[in-house]
Amino acid sequence: MNQKLVAVIDYGMGNLRSVSKAAEHMTNDETQIVVTHDPQVIADADAIIFPGQGAAKACMQALQDTGMIHPVQQAAKEKPFLGICMGLQVLMSHSDENQGIDCLDIIPGKVVQFDLSGHPELKMPHMGWNQIHQTQDHPLWHGIPQDSRFYFVHSYYVAPQDKSTVIGETTHGQTFPSVLSAHNIFAIQAHPEKSAEHGLQLFKNFLEWNGH
């Protein structure tokens, strides 16, 4: 039997070692994890993990510089696709960060800044452990209890046009979409690679998911 190939996309902006090691921890002999910036490897892969951290403008520039924009857009149409943190945000049409930047436009919507004006006790960025409330069933929630805690680091959040894509919400002063799903895409604002057993379970579920 051929191994299932899972590509972790390397465009210079992700926590690649932690992500790949967490995914590898949940693999079996039939699954191979590879960190790559090779468009052909991405095209040949059976599933994609798209991590990211930093600012939207820098991430989009890095995707442009590494020739990753088209391979990512194509993979997001065809394969089980896991977006993590900035790997969620740049899937949107536009981000308000850095005076505004157009993103990949894979999931229609925008990325907006938190408004914590009514919550002086809260700090930005939203950093640390917080609950994700599952608002819809999804195969990647298997074995993850409702309101489980995941690790977050971000100052902006996604606002998709189609509210039915929201399958998880989190509250930090305001309740915001923290997990989106669109067809073969599952994208999460939190860092499952830093989220202990629930994050590892999410990687396990993704590696077993066929995208439907």
N, CA, C and O of each residue as an XYZ file, in Angstrom:
848
protein
N       0.840     -1.194      0.000
C       0.000      0.000      0.000
C       0.878      1.247      0.000
O       1.847      1.327      0.755
N       0.545      2.207     -0.834
C       1.289      3.450     -0.865
C       1.022      4.249      0.406
O      -0.078      4.233      0.958
N       2.067      4.949      0.852
C       1.900      5.812      2.014
C       1.059      7.031      1.658
O       1.112      7.538      0.537
N       0.286      7.488      2.630
C      -0.406      8.766      2.491
C       0.614      9.864      2.740
O       1.303      9.858      3.760
N       0.712     10.809      1.809
C       1.679     11.897      1.913
C       0.976     13.173      2.375
O       0.046     13.650      1.726
N       1.428     13.715      3.498
C       0.872     14.952      4.042
C       1.961     16.013      3.981
O       3.020     15.864      4.591
N       1.692     17.088      3.239
C       2.680     18.150      3.048
C       2.405     19.297      4.016
O       1.295     19.828      4.059
N       3.420     19.675      4.792
C       3.386     20.879      5.618
C       4.058     21.980      4.795
O       5.250     21.891      4.498
N       3.306     23.007      4.429
C       3.821     24.003      3.492
C       4.794     24.947      4.192
O       4.476     25.568      5.206
N       5.987     25.029      3.614
C       7.053     25.882      4.134
C       7.187     27.110      3.238
O       7.688     27.020      2.118
N       6.732     28.262      3.744
C       6.958     29.511      3.017
C       7.658     30.532      3.918
O       7.629     31.738      3.671
N       8.292     29.998      4.982
C       9.120     30.821      5.836
C       8.396     31.545      6.948
O       8.996     32.386      7.617
N       7.101     31.240      7.173
C       6.319     32.012      8.143
C       5.584     31.143      9.153
O       4.714     31.642      9.867
N       5.902     29.881      9.230
C       5.149     29.001     10.111
C       6.021     28.393     11.195
O       7.248     28.378     11.096
N       5.368     27.896     12.220
C       6.049     27.186     13.303
C       6.232     25.739     12.858
O       5.629     24.819     13.411
N       7.085     25.559     11.839
C       7.090     24.305     11.089
C       7.520     23.107     11.919
O       6.912     22.040     11.838
N       8.558     23.278     12.709
C       9.055     22.132     13.468
C       8.003     21.631     14.459
O       7.751     20.429     14.545
N       7.393     22.545     15.198
C       6.380     22.126     16.174
C       5.181     21.480     15.497
O       4.652     20.477     15.973
N       4.752     22.074     14.362
C       3.601     21.535     13.638
C       3.914     20.150     13.084
O       3.130     19.217     13.252
N       5.059     20.020     12.424
C       5.387     18.729     11.809
C       5.604     17.656     12.869
O       5.203     16.508     12.676
N       6.237     18.015     13.990
C       6.471     17.031     15.041
C       5.166     16.588     15.693
O       4.994     15.410     16.008
N       4.248     17.530     15.895
C       2.955     17.162     16.473
C       2.203     16.226     15.536
O       1.620     15.235     15.975
N       2.217     16.544     14.245
C       1.542     15.675     13.276
C       2.207     14.305     13.209
O       1.524     13.282     13.174
N       3.544     14.285     13.192
C       4.268     13.015     13.129
C       3.965     12.146     14.351
O       3.932     10.919     14.257
N       3.746     12.785     15.483
C       3.457     12.048     16.716
C       2.177     11.224     16.592
O       2.000     10.224     17.289
N       1.274     11.662     15.683
C      -0.017     10.991     15.543
C      -0.105     10.146     14.269
O      -1.183      9.661     13.926
N       1.010      9.965     13.572
C       0.980      9.188     12.332
C       1.124      7.699     12.619
O       1.472      7.276     13.722
N       0.837      6.924     11.573
C       1.125      5.493     11.596
C       2.046      5.173     10.416
O       2.493      6.076      9.709
N       2.322      3.899     10.213
C       3.258      3.506      9.154
C       2.729      3.825      7.757
O       3.484      3.794      6.785
N       1.451      4.128      7.656
C       0.857      4.383      6.343
C       0.835      5.870      5.993
O       0.324      6.248      4.938
N       1.389      6.725      6.877
C       1.349      8.162      6.662
C       2.742      8.755      6.785
O       3.485      8.431      7.712
N       3.093      9.623      5.848
C       4.370     10.327      5.880
C       4.116     11.836      5.923
O       3.322     12.362      5.143
N       4.795     12.523      6.839
C       4.728     13.978      6.937
C       5.989     14.560      6.310
O       7.094     14.138      6.649
N       5.844     15.507      5.412
C       7.009     16.151      4.796
C       6.819     17.661      4.818
O       5.762     18.169      4.443
N       7.848     18.374      5.259
C       7.859     19.835      5.209
C       8.459     20.234      3.868
O       9.553     19.790      3.520
N       7.745     21.076      3.109
C       8.184     21.324      1.730
C       7.803     22.712      1.228
O       6.805     23.295      1.651
N       8.628     23.225      0.311
C       8.263     24.404     -0.462
C       8.258     24.069     -1.956
O       8.294     24.961     -2.803
N       8.214     22.788     -2.261
C       8.245     22.316     -3.649
C       6.807     22.213     -4.177
O       6.031     21.404     -3.668
N       6.434     23.014     -5.186
C       5.064     22.967     -5.700
C       4.654     21.577     -6.190
O       3.482     21.210     -6.099
N       5.615     20.801     -6.711
C       5.266     19.467     -7.204
C       4.929     18.522     -6.062
O       4.013     17.708     -6.177
N       5.662     18.625     -4.961
C       5.360     17.799     -3.793
C       3.980     18.159     -3.242
O       3.205     17.286     -2.853
N       3.691     19.461     -3.217
C       2.375     19.908     -2.751
C       1.281     19.369     -3.664
O       0.236     18.924     -3.190
N       1.520     19.409     -4.971
C       0.541     18.900     -5.931
C       0.329     17.397     -5.775
O      -0.782     16.899     -5.960
N       1.405     16.674     -5.433
C       1.334     15.221     -5.310
C       0.802     14.764     -3.946
O       0.411     13.607     -3.792
N       0.785     15.655     -2.967
C       0.404     15.277     -1.605
C      -1.075     14.899     -1.536
O      -1.897     15.362     -2.327
N      -1.378     14.052     -0.573
C      -2.769     13.640     -0.345
C      -3.511     14.599      0.578
O      -4.739     14.672      0.537
N      -2.777     15.335      1.408
C      -3.379     16.294      2.337
C      -2.363     17.386      2.626
O      -1.159     17.197      2.450
N      -2.867     18.538      3.076
C      -2.035     19.726      3.250
C      -2.231     20.299      4.646
O      -3.356     20.418      5.131
N      -1.111     20.654      5.289
C      -1.144     21.452      6.512
C      -0.493     22.794      6.188
O       0.627     22.856      5.680
N      -1.221     23.863      6.495
C      -0.806     25.220      6.109
C      -0.679     26.071      7.374
O      -1.638     26.735      7.768
N       0.502     26.056      8.017
C       0.683     26.855      9.226
C       1.042     28.288      8.876
O       1.289     28.616      7.716
N       1.066     29.127      9.881
C       1.467     30.513      9.658
C       1.492     31.284     10.953
O       0.719     31.014     11.872
N       2.392     32.251     11.016
C       2.440     33.144     12.167
C       3.018     34.471     11.703
O       3.629     34.554     10.637
N       2.821     35.509     12.509
C       3.291     36.828     12.118
C       2.157     37.684     11.591
O       1.001     37.512     11.977
N       2.499     38.614     10.698
C       1.536     39.569     10.170
C       1.071     39.161      8.784
O       1.801     38.501      8.045
N      -0.156     39.558      8.434
C      -0.745     39.161      7.153
C       0.079     39.642      5.967
O       0.301     38.892      5.016
N       0.530     40.886      6.018
C       1.293     41.432      4.889
C       2.571     40.646      4.660
O       2.916     40.328      3.522
N       3.274     40.332      5.740
C       4.511     39.563      5.623
C       4.240     38.156      5.115
O       5.022     37.615      4.333
N       3.135     37.561      5.554
C       2.787     36.217      5.097
C       2.452     36.209      3.612
O       2.901     35.327      2.880
N       1.668     37.181      3.161
C       1.330     37.242      1.747
C       2.564     37.510      0.900
O       2.697     36.960     -0.193
N       3.473     38.354      1.397
C       4.711     38.612      0.667
C       5.567     37.352      0.585
O       6.159     37.060     -0.453
N       5.626     36.604      1.696
C       6.400     35.362      1.702
C       5.805     34.336      0.746
O       6.543     33.636      0.052
N       4.475     34.239      0.703
C       3.834     33.337     -0.253
C       4.144     33.738     -1.687
O       4.377     32.886     -2.545
N       4.145     35.045     -1.941
C       4.472     35.542     -3.281
C       5.929     35.221     -3.625
O       6.224     34.724     -4.711
N       6.832     35.512     -2.686
C       8.262     35.335     -2.946
C       8.640     33.875     -3.161
O       9.561     33.578     -3.923
N       7.939     32.967     -2.499
C       8.262     31.545     -2.604
C       7.453     30.830     -3.681
O       7.601     29.622     -3.871
N       6.602     31.565     -4.384
C       5.797     30.959     -5.439
C       4.722     30.029     -4.924
O       4.315     29.097     -5.618
N       4.262     30.278     -3.711
C       3.329     29.369     -3.069
C       1.858     29.756     -3.252
O       0.980     28.971     -2.894
N       1.567     30.926     -3.793
C       0.171     31.365     -3.847
C      -0.679     30.409     -4.672
O      -1.707     29.935     -4.187
N      -0.286     30.117     -5.887
C      -1.100     29.224     -6.720
C      -1.140     27.801     -6.161
O      -2.221     27.215     -6.102
N      -0.003     27.215     -5.744
C      -0.080     25.867     -5.167
C      -1.010     25.780     -3.957
O      -1.723     24.789     -3.797
N      -1.009     26.808     -3.103
C      -1.899     26.788     -1.936
C      -3.352     26.908     -2.373
O      -4.212     26.176     -1.882
N      -3.629     27.823     -3.290
C      -5.004     27.989     -3.773
C      -5.512     26.715     -4.426
O      -6.662     26.326     -4.223
N      -4.661     26.063     -5.207
C      -5.068     24.831     -5.874
C      -5.294     23.706     -4.867
O      -6.277     22.972     -4.959
N      -4.388     23.576     -3.912
C      -4.519     22.513     -2.909
C      -5.782     22.704     -2.083
O      -6.441     21.731     -1.717
N      -6.119     23.952     -1.789
C      -7.307     24.229     -0.978
C      -8.597     23.860     -1.697
O      -9.638     23.709     -1.058
N      -8.541     23.714     -3.012
C      -9.713     23.293     -3.777
C      -9.868     21.777     -3.816
O     -10.969     21.273     -4.038
N      -8.786     21.055     -3.605
C      -8.762     19.652     -3.982
C      -8.515     18.650     -2.852
O      -8.951     17.504     -2.952
N      -7.831     19.051     -1.786
C      -7.326     18.083     -0.824
C      -7.780     18.423      0.597
O      -8.110     19.576      0.873
N      -7.802     17.445      1.500
C      -7.968     17.781      2.915
C      -6.921     18.827      3.301
O      -5.727     18.640      3.065
N      -7.380     19.919      3.891
C      -6.535     21.102      4.057
C      -6.737     21.643      5.459
O      -7.855     21.988      5.840
N      -5.649     21.720      6.236
C      -5.693     22.225      7.610
C      -4.929     23.538      7.684
O      -3.709     23.557      7.522
N      -5.650     24.650      7.930
C      -5.019     25.950      8.118
C      -4.887     26.250      9.604
O      -5.808     25.997     10.381
N      -3.729     26.795      9.998
C      -3.440     27.054     11.410
C      -3.026     28.503     11.602
O      -2.096     28.973     10.947
N      -3.706     29.217     12.494
C      -3.408     30.585     12.897
C      -3.391     31.514     11.675
O      -4.440     31.723     11.066
N      -2.246     32.073     11.302
C      -2.216     32.909     10.106
C      -2.570     32.095      8.865
O      -3.003     32.651      7.856
N      -2.386     30.780      8.942
C      -2.821     29.905      7.868
C      -4.330     29.813      7.747
O      -4.835     29.303      6.746
N      -5.061     30.294      8.742
C      -6.502     30.551      8.625
C      -6.724     31.945      8.050
O      -7.467     32.107      7.082
N      -6.088     32.946      8.637
C      -6.419     34.324      8.288
C      -6.161     34.650      6.822
O      -6.963     35.345      6.197
N      -5.055     34.161      6.262
C      -4.759     34.525      4.869
C      -5.607     33.754      3.867
O      -5.515     34.004      2.665
N      -6.438     32.816      4.341
C      -7.410     32.188      3.446
C      -8.540     33.146      3.083
O      -9.259     32.925      2.109
N      -8.694     34.208      3.866
C      -9.794     35.142      3.652
C      -9.499     36.061      2.455
O      -8.416     36.016      1.871
N     -10.478     36.883      2.113
C     -10.321     37.777      0.962
C      -9.405     38.951      1.267
O      -8.619     39.375      0.420
N      -9.514     39.476      2.490
C      -8.810     40.726      2.811
C      -8.566     40.782      4.305
O      -9.384     40.307      5.092
N      -7.443     41.361      4.695
C      -7.143     41.598      6.102
C      -6.989     43.090      6.344
O      -6.374     43.799      5.546
N      -7.552     43.563      7.453
C      -7.405     44.965      7.842
C      -6.040     45.256      8.451
O      -5.707     46.415      8.697
N      -5.247     44.215      8.698
C      -3.935     44.405      9.311
C      -3.002     45.148      8.349
O      -3.138     45.048      7.129
N      -2.050     45.897      8.925
C      -1.059     46.634      8.107
C      -1.718     47.583      7.120
O      -1.305     47.647      5.962
N      -2.736     48.324      7.554
C      -3.476     49.253      6.703
C      -4.212     48.556      5.561
O      -4.655     49.211      4.617
N      -4.342     47.255      5.640
C      -5.121     46.509      4.663
C      -4.256     45.767      3.665
O      -3.309     46.323      3.110
N      -4.590     44.513      3.444
C      -3.851     43.692      2.483
C      -4.798     42.651      1.902
O      -5.548     42.013      2.640
N      -4.768     42.478      0.587
C      -5.555     41.413     -0.036
C      -4.915     40.069      0.278
O      -3.692     39.932      0.277
N      -5.751     39.094      0.545
C      -5.270     37.758      0.911
C      -5.618     36.761     -0.203
O      -5.793     37.163     -1.353
N      -5.718     35.483      0.124
C      -5.842     34.437     -0.900
C      -7.246     34.320     -1.474
O      -7.414     33.744     -2.549
N      -8.254     34.844     -0.797
C      -9.631     34.847     -1.281
C     -10.149     33.426     -1.525
O     -10.865     33.167     -2.492
N      -9.777     32.532     -0.644
C     -10.261     31.155     -0.721
C     -11.586     31.012      0.025
O     -12.488     30.304     -0.423
N     -11.694     31.689      1.163
C     -12.945     31.773      1.911
C     -13.364     33.240      1.924
O     -12.671     34.056      2.533
N     -14.464     33.605      1.280
C     -14.856     35.021      1.228
C     -15.075     35.601      2.629
O     -15.728     34.995      3.478
N     -14.517     36.774      2.839
C     -14.638     37.430      4.128
C     -13.397     38.245      4.419
O     -12.537     38.411      3.555
N     -13.305     38.753      5.636
C     -12.174     39.610      5.974
C     -11.636     39.282      7.359
O     -12.220     38.505      8.115
N     -10.510     39.898      7.661
C      -9.852     39.736      8.951
C      -9.866     41.094      9.632
O      -9.402     42.080      9.059
N     -10.396     41.157     10.851
C     -10.595     42.430     11.537
C      -9.956     42.387     12.923
O      -9.703     41.317     13.478
N      -9.703     43.580     13.467
C      -9.062     43.688     14.770
C     -10.085     43.600     15.891
O     -11.225     44.042     15.747
N      -9.662     43.024     17.008
C     -10.501     43.008     18.195
C     -10.835     44.430     18.637
O     -10.015     45.341     18.520
N     -12.036     44.600     19.139
C     -12.426     45.844     19.807
C     -12.643     45.520     21.278
O     -13.682     44.982     21.661
N     -11.654     45.852     22.095
C     -11.720     45.562     23.524
C     -11.957     46.823     24.338
O     -11.628     46.872     25.523
N     -12.531     47.849     23.702
C     -12.720     49.136     24.379
C     -13.577     49.013     25.635
O     -13.420     49.798     26.570
N     -14.467     48.052     25.663
C     -15.311     47.863     26.840
C     -14.742     46.891     27.847
O     -15.398     46.553     28.832
N     -13.515     46.438     27.605
C     -12.911     45.426     28.470
C     -11.473     45.810     28.804
O     -10.533     45.178     28.322
N     -11.300     46.839     29.623
C      -9.933     47.295     29.936
C      -9.093     46.254     30.657
O      -7.868     46.366     30.709
N      -9.746     45.247     31.211
C      -8.995     44.217     31.930
C      -8.331     43.216     30.983
O      -7.456     42.453     31.390
N      -8.752     43.226     29.722
C      -8.208     42.275     28.752
C      -7.071     42.908     27.956
O      -7.046     44.118     27.733
N      -6.145     42.077     27.540
C      -4.964     42.560     26.832
C      -4.938     42.029     25.403
O      -5.568     41.024     25.075
N      -4.192     42.735     24.572
C      -3.906     42.266     23.228
C      -2.391     42.119     23.100
O      -1.647     42.929     23.652
N      -1.926     41.104     22.384
C      -2.754     40.126     21.672
C      -3.511     39.186     22.616
O      -3.175     39.048     23.793
N      -4.537     38.549     22.062
C      -5.217     37.462     22.754
C      -4.237     36.303     22.808
O      -4.001     35.633     21.804
N      -3.670     36.071     23.978
C      -2.587     35.087     24.086
C      -2.809     34.188     25.283
O      -3.044     34.660     26.396
N      -2.733     32.893     25.045
C      -2.875     31.913     26.105
C      -4.006     30.933     25.815
O      -4.475     30.821     24.682
N      -4.431     30.230     26.851
C      -5.415     29.166     26.705
C      -6.824     29.735     26.758
O      -7.133     30.586     27.592
N      -7.668     29.256     25.864
C      -9.068     29.671     25.846
C      -9.904     28.542     25.255
O      -9.393     27.656     24.569
N     -11.182     28.597     25.535
C     -12.092     27.539     25.094
C     -12.522     27.747     23.639
O     -12.653     28.878     23.171
N     -12.734     26.661     22.954
C     -13.411     26.676     21.656
C     -14.752     25.977     21.830
O     -14.818     24.807     22.209
N     -15.815     26.717     21.546
C     -17.159     26.155     21.609
C     -17.539     25.676     20.219
O     -17.636     26.469     19.283
N     -17.754     24.372     20.092
C     -18.086     23.769     18.796
C     -19.532     24.102     18.442
O     -20.453     23.736     19.173
N     -19.730     24.788     17.333
C     -21.072     25.215     16.939
C     -21.690     24.313     15.881
O     -22.892     24.394     15.629
N     -20.893     23.462     15.264
C     -21.389     22.468     14.313
C     -20.558     21.205     14.458
O     -19.396     21.259     14.862
N     -21.153     20.075     14.131
C     -20.407     18.820     14.105
C     -19.399     18.840     12.961
O     -19.627     19.463     11.924
N     -18.296     18.155     13.166
C     -17.285     18.003     12.117
C     -16.423     16.805     12.481
O     -16.186     16.565     13.664
N     -15.945     16.043     11.497
C     -15.088     14.897     11.810
C     -13.852     15.259     12.633
O     -13.367     14.426     13.399
N     -13.337     16.469     12.496
C     -12.135     16.836     13.235
C     -12.400     17.143     14.706
O     -11.464     17.311     15.487
N     -13.680     17.215     15.083
C     -14.009     17.371     16.494
C     -14.063     16.026     17.220
O     -14.233     16.004     18.439
N     -13.924     14.921     16.518
C     -14.051     13.599     17.138
C     -13.079     13.465     18.316
O     -11.881     13.707     18.176
N     -13.610     13.080     19.467
C     -12.781     12.855     20.638
C     -12.329     14.115     21.354
O     -11.562     14.036     22.313
N     -12.793     15.281     20.903
C     -12.445     16.557     21.534
C     -13.691     17.086     22.229
O     -14.650     17.448     21.548
N     -13.718     17.144     23.554
C     -14.932     17.549     24.263
C     -15.329     18.995     23.949
O     -14.490     19.831     23.614
N     -16.619     19.259     24.068
C     -17.126     20.614     23.907
C     -16.407     21.560     24.880
O     -16.154     21.211     26.033
N     -16.087     22.756     24.391
C     -15.438     23.809     25.184
C     -14.039     23.423     25.658
O     -13.582     23.893     26.700
N     -13.367     22.580     24.902
C     -11.967     22.264     25.215
C     -11.099     23.509     25.020
O     -11.425     24.399     24.235
N      -9.991     23.543     25.752
C      -9.110     24.702     25.718
C      -7.968     24.479     24.734
O      -7.345     23.418     24.702
N      -7.714     25.502     23.941
C      -6.618     25.508     22.975
C      -5.769     26.753     23.205
O      -6.193     27.687     23.885
N      -4.567     26.758     22.634
C      -3.635     27.869     22.844
C      -3.714     28.858     21.677
O      -3.613     28.469     20.513
N      -3.897     30.143     22.007
C      -4.063     31.209     21.020
C      -2.953     32.248     21.149
O      -2.447     32.507     22.240
N      -2.585     32.840     20.001
C      -1.762     34.053     19.962
C      -2.188     34.845     18.730
O      -1.807     34.493     17.613
N      -2.981     35.920     18.913
C      -3.414     36.716     17.759
C      -4.067     38.004     18.226
O      -4.546     38.106     19.356
N      -4.077     39.004     17.318
C      -4.705     40.296     17.582
C      -5.861     40.588     16.631
O      -6.599     41.554     16.827
N      -6.019     39.766     15.614
C      -7.081     39.916     14.623
C      -7.847     38.601     14.541
O      -7.341     37.550     14.934
N      -9.070     38.671     14.027
C      -9.879     37.462     13.893
C     -10.629     37.496     12.564
O     -10.771     38.554     11.950
N     -11.103     36.342     12.128
C     -11.760     36.228     10.830
C     -13.251     36.534     10.947
O     -13.891     36.227     11.952
N     -13.780     37.145      9.897
C     -15.215     37.438      9.792
C     -15.678     36.975      8.416
O     -15.705     37.775      7.481
N     -16.043     35.702      8.267
C     -16.428     35.176      6.960
C     -17.785     35.715      6.519
O     -18.655     35.994      7.344
N     -17.950     35.856      5.211
C     -19.243     36.284      4.680
C     -20.329     35.256      4.961
O     -21.451     35.608      5.325
N     -19.989     33.994      4.790
C     -20.941     32.906      4.982
C     -20.814     32.389      6.403
O     -19.864     31.675      6.723
N     -21.760     32.743      7.255
C     -21.683     32.369      8.669
C     -21.775     30.858      8.876
O     -21.397     30.347      9.930
N     -22.281     30.146      7.863
C     -22.377     28.697      8.019
C     -21.008     28.020      7.987
O     -20.895     26.839      8.316
N     -19.970     28.755      7.594
C     -18.622     28.186      7.623
C     -18.037     28.156      9.032
O     -17.025     27.496      9.267
N     -18.668     28.869      9.976
C     -18.155     28.917     11.355
C     -18.572     27.646     12.090
O     -19.762     27.361     12.229
N     -17.585     26.887     12.558
C     -17.898     25.662     13.295
C     -17.328     25.681     14.701
O     -17.475     24.713     15.447
N     -16.666     26.797     15.074
C     -16.155     26.955     16.422
C     -16.037     28.424     16.775
O     -15.663     29.245     15.937
N     -16.358     28.753     18.016
C     -16.291     30.140     18.481
C     -15.547     30.211     19.809
O     -15.518     29.258     20.588
N     -14.942     31.383     20.037
C     -14.191     31.632     21.261
C     -14.524     33.042     21.730
O     -14.828     33.911     20.913
N     -14.470     33.274     23.031
C     -14.773     34.595     23.570
C     -13.545     35.201     24.232
O     -12.952     34.613     25.137
N     -13.178     36.385     23.763
C     -12.148     37.219     24.399
C     -12.660     38.648     24.339
O     -12.335     39.395     23.415
N     -13.454     39.022     25.318
C     -14.132     40.309     25.265
C     -15.344     40.260     24.359
O     -16.424     40.719     24.728
N     -15.164     39.706     23.180
C     -16.247     39.485     22.229
C     -16.139     38.052     21.726
O     -15.062     37.455     21.738
N     -17.254     37.517     21.290
C     -17.234     36.167     20.731
C     -16.894     36.249     19.253
O     -17.527     36.990     18.502
N     -15.893     35.486     18.840
C     -15.398     35.557     17.464
C     -15.280     34.146     16.875
O     -15.151     33.173     17.618
N     -15.324     34.034     15.533
C     -15.133     32.743     14.898
C     -13.683     32.280     15.068
O     -12.753     32.964     14.639
N     -13.501     31.146     15.679
C     -12.138     30.635     15.876
C     -11.848     29.398     15.039
O     -10.696     28.974     14.949
N     -12.863     28.816     14.430
C     -12.668     27.670     13.536
C     -13.652     27.784     12.376
O     -14.847     27.998     12.579
N     -13.134     27.638     11.160
C     -13.973     27.643      9.969
C     -13.829     26.313      9.243
O     -12.784     25.666      9.303
N     -14.892     25.919      8.558
C     -14.844     24.754      7.684
C     -15.578     25.082      6.398
O     -16.701     25.587      6.422
N     -14.941     24.793      5.279
C     -15.549     24.998      3.971
C     -15.144     23.831      3.081
O     -14.020     23.778      2.580
N     -16.071     22.899      2.892
C     -15.811     21.718      2.055
C     -14.622     20.932      2.624
O     -14.733     20.355      3.705
N     -13.505     20.902      1.922
C     -12.340     20.114      2.322
C     -11.375     20.895      3.223
O     -10.292     20.405      3.541
N     -11.763     22.100      3.631
C     -10.895     22.958      4.451
C     -11.383     22.962      5.896
O     -12.574     23.118      6.165
N     -10.450     22.789      6.807
C     -10.674     23.013      8.238
C      -9.577     23.973      8.677
O      -8.395     23.667      8.519
N      -9.944     25.124      9.223
C      -8.942     26.127      9.570
C      -9.229     26.667     10.958
O     -10.367     27.006     11.283
N      -8.193     26.743     11.769
C      -8.343     27.052     13.191
C      -7.415     28.192     13.583
O      -6.247     28.216     13.195
N      -7.949     29.147     14.364
C      -7.148     30.282     14.801
C      -6.125     29.874     15.859
O      -5.039     30.450     15.921
N      -6.452     28.914     16.671
C      -5.554     28.452     17.725
C      -4.411     27.628     17.141
O      -4.387     27.314     15.951
N      -3.474     27.293     18.007
C      -2.315     26.472     17.622
C      -2.484     25.064     18.183
O      -2.162     24.837     19.349
N      -2.976     24.119     17.399
C      -3.117     22.759     17.940
C      -1.777     22.147     18.329
O      -1.718     21.302     19.223
N      -0.701     22.565     17.666
C       0.624     22.013     17.989
C       1.093     22.447     19.379
O       2.051     21.884     19.908
N       0.426     23.444     19.976
C       0.765     23.913     21.320
C      -0.357     23.625     22.320
O      -0.351     24.144     23.436
N      -1.321     22.793     21.909
C      -2.555     22.642     22.691
C      -2.715     21.271     23.324
O      -3.834     20.790     23.500
N      -1.599     20.642     23.665
C      -1.599     19.400     24.440
C      -2.479     18.325     23.796
O      -2.500     18.193     22.573
N      -3.202     17.560     24.614
C      -3.859     16.358     24.089
C      -4.970     16.672     23.096
O      -5.189     15.904     22.160
N      -5.674     17.782     23.280
C      -6.749     18.101     22.344
C      -6.186     18.513     20.989
O      -6.768     18.190     19.953
N      -5.070     19.217     20.989
C      -4.418     19.560     19.733
C      -3.904     18.335     19.001
O      -4.027     18.231     17.781
N      -3.323     17.402     19.756
C      -2.850     16.161     19.130
C      -4.014     15.354     18.569
O      -3.901     14.760     17.496
N      -5.135     15.331     19.290
C      -6.312     14.634     18.781
C      -6.795     15.257     17.481
O      -7.219     14.548     16.569
N      -6.730     16.594     17.395
C      -7.150     17.261     16.164
C      -6.244     16.854     14.997
O      -6.733     16.605     13.895
N      -4.931     16.786     15.230
C      -4.023     16.322     14.177
C      -4.358     14.883     13.781
O      -4.385     14.558     12.594
N      -4.609     14.030     14.756
C      -4.964     12.636     14.456
C      -6.213     12.583     13.595
O      -6.266     11.843     12.612
N      -7.220     13.370     13.964
C      -8.459     13.386     13.191
C      -8.209     13.872     11.765
O      -8.763     13.330     10.807
N      -7.372     14.896     11.637
C      -7.085     15.415     10.295
C      -6.387     14.367      9.435
O      -6.722     14.196      8.263
N      -5.424     13.671     10.015
C      -4.681     12.682      9.236
C      -5.565     11.526      8.778
O      -5.232     10.831      7.818
N      -6.690     11.319      9.460
C      -7.619     10.244      9.095
C      -8.768     10.745      8.226
O      -9.575      9.943      7.756
N      -8.859     12.053      8.006
C      -9.986     12.672      7.325
C      -9.804     12.631      5.817
O      -8.707     12.858      5.308
N     -10.889     12.341      5.107
C     -10.817     12.292      3.649
C     -11.285     13.595      2.994
O     -11.357     13.692      1.769
N     -11.599     14.584      3.815
C     -11.992     15.883      3.275
C     -13.490     16.057      3.080
O     -13.936     17.062      2.527
N     -14.269     15.072      3.534
C     -15.736     15.147      3.359
C     -16.427     15.015      4.710
O     -17.656     15.053      4.780
